[in-house]
């Protein structure tokens, strides 16, 4: 799960694709660790332990038009978020 989240963030950040045009997870855990050791620990935990969240159960119980993390990441204005703080 952690690798999938990193891949979604990398794609949301418009990271480059390989020569065949396939998405590649260019946002690596070590890059995240340089930004924030705590954030990297979270992704590492998600990858090795998981969250234990019953997503299908939540979707059944709360049918509110859920979207995936990848959809959320793709919808963010990453260029604005990457600007230095004023």
C-alpha positions as CSV (number, residue, x, y, z in Angstrom):
1,X,0.0,0.0,0.0
2,X,2.8,2.4,0.8
3,X,4.4,1.9,-2.7
4,X,1.0,2.5,-4.3
5,X,0.6,5.8,-2.3
6,X,4.1,6.9,-3.3
7,X,3.3,6.1,-7.0
8,X,0.1,8.1,-6.8
9,X,1.9,11.1,-5.3
10,X,4.6,10.8,-7.9
11,X,2.1,10.8,-10.7
12,X,0.2,13.6,-9.1
13,X,3.4,15.6,-9.0
14,X,3.7,15.0,-12.7
15,X,6.9,13.0,-12.4
16,X,8.4,11.8,-15.7
17,X,7.4,8.6,-17.5
18,X,9.7,6.0,-18.9
19,X,10.5,5.8,-22.6
20,X,7.5,3.6,-23.3
21,X,5.2,6.2,-21.6
22,X,4.4,4.0,-18.7
23,X,4.1,5.6,-15.3
24,X,7.0,4.9,-13.0
25,X,7.1,5.5,-9.2
26,X,9.9,8.1,-9.3
27,X,9.0,9.3,-5.8
28,X,11.1,6.9,-3.7
29,X,10.9,6.4,0.0
30,X,14.4,7.8,0.4
31,X,13.3,11.1,-1.3
32,X,10.4,11.3,1.1
33,X,12.8,10.5,4.0
34,X,14.9,13.5,3.1
35,X,11.8,15.7,3.1
36,X,10.3,14.3,6.3
37,X,11.6,11.3,8.3
38,X,8.1,11.0,9.9
39,X,6.3,11.1,6.6
40,X,8.6,8.3,5.3
41,X,7.9,6.2,8.5
42,X,4.2,6.5,7.7
43,X,4.7,5.2,4.1
44,X,7.0,2.5,5.3
45,X,4.3,1.4,7.9
46,X,1.6,1.4,5.3
47,X,3.8,-0.8,3.0
48,X,4.7,-3.3,5.6
49,X,1.9,-3.3,8.1
50,X,-1.0,-1.8,6.2
51,X,-3.8,0.2,7.7
52,X,-6.3,-2.5,8.6
53,X,-9.1,-0.3,7.1
54,X,-12.0,-2.2,5.6
55,X,-12.4,0.1,2.5
56,X,-15.1,-2.1,0.9
57,X,-17.0,-2.1,4.2
58,X,-16.7,1.7,4.5
59,X,-17.9,2.1,1.0
60,X,-21.0,-0.1,1.6
61,X,-21.8,1.7,4.9
62,X,-21.2,5.2,3.6
63,X,-22.1,5.4,-0.1
64,X,-21.0,9.0,-0.6
65,X,-19.1,8.9,-3.9
66,X,-15.6,7.9,-2.6
67,X,-12.5,8.6,-4.6
68,X,-9.1,6.9,-4.5
69,X,-5.9,8.4,-3.1
70,X,-4.6,8.5,-6.7
71,X,-7.7,10.5,-7.8
72,X,-7.2,12.9,-4.9
73,X,-3.5,13.3,-5.7
74,X,-4.2,13.9,-9.4
75,X,-6.7,16.7,-8.5
76,X,-4.3,18.7,-6.3
77,X,-2.6,21.9,-7.5
78,X,0.9,20.7,-6.8
79,X,2.6,23.6,-8.6
80,X,1.0,26.0,-6.1
81,X,1.9,23.8,-3.2
82,X,5.5,23.6,-4.3
83,X,5.9,27.4,-4.3
84,X,8.0,28.9,-1.4
85,X,5.9,30.3,1.4
86,X,5.4,34.0,1.3
